[in-house]
């Protein structure tokens, strides 16, 4: 019997380097809040003027902080001024199930036991928003980026709209 592939949810995060840690922590806390099964007292976390729920479990908070710190280290070690910096963080939810013994399990050497079965995957694809400097706009990199200048040059061929649908504002 072929196992089904678990649903995978991909969240693309585009964040400033100064607040990427808080944003990723907020997203992870929200995911775990909605997937945490024991009874809990809801708590809130403020991120960019948004109130997000989170789980007040010290073990889970330590795990989230550790993974976020690893992601931040990865992003900061690959910082490049000319290209965007990307990182990925995946969260898999799984459960232990009793392995079903096949009819010939005793013959093939397969033993019964527990197996971990993944039932949901959340993937955060984080891209750092690299601030553009004034030199980038005036240097070779900035050609074609100034849409306002390009648009002014092309406005010579624009004609006012003619026809029955023109608005008369003088009335």
Order of alpha helices (4+ residues) and beta strands (2+ residues): beta-alpha-beta-beta-alpha-beta-alpha-beta-alpha-alpha
